[in-house]
Amino acid sequence: MDNERIDRDIALRSARLYIPLSLGAGVLFYLAATLTGDHTLVARMGGAVWVALLSLIVSMPIVTSRVKRTLRR
């Protein structure tokens, strides 16, 4: 029972970190595409969603393992 609480706490803390991180990467991509080129709105939005999704996939296991290591100490 205690392990379930710890796992839930790890998942919540991790999500509070990797979700804003990946959304921020998507926003930065959108801003960079808007400021540096003449890309269409669909291309900018699609690229921002793609970057956010890929950064979510990459950052999720990294952040979760770091949070787990920190909380298990």
C-alpha positions, -999 to +999 in steps of 0.1 A: +000+000+000+028+024+008+046+016-025+014+026-044+015+060-027+052+065-034+047+055-071+017+079-074+038+107-059+067+099-083+043+100-112+027+133-102+060+151-095+075+138-127+045+150-147+047+184-132+082+187-146+081+170-180+048+183-193+058+220-189+092+212-203+078+196-235+051+223-239+078+250-235+099+233-263+069+234-286+063+270-278+099+279-285+098+260-318+066+280-328+082+313-319+114+304-337+095+294-368+074+325-367+103+349-362+128+334-386+109+323-416+078+327-438+063+293-429+025+288-430+005+286-399-002+249-404+036+242-407+043+262-376+015+245-355+023+211-368+060+215-361+053+228-326+030+199-318+056+175-332+084+190-312+063+190-280+053+153-286+088+142-292+102+161-263+075+146-241+085+111-252+122+118-246+119+137-213+094+114-196+117+085-187+146+108-180+127+130-156+109+101-140+141+083-132+156+114-117+126+121-095+125+084-085+161+085-075+156+117-055+125+105-037+139+070-028+168+086-009 
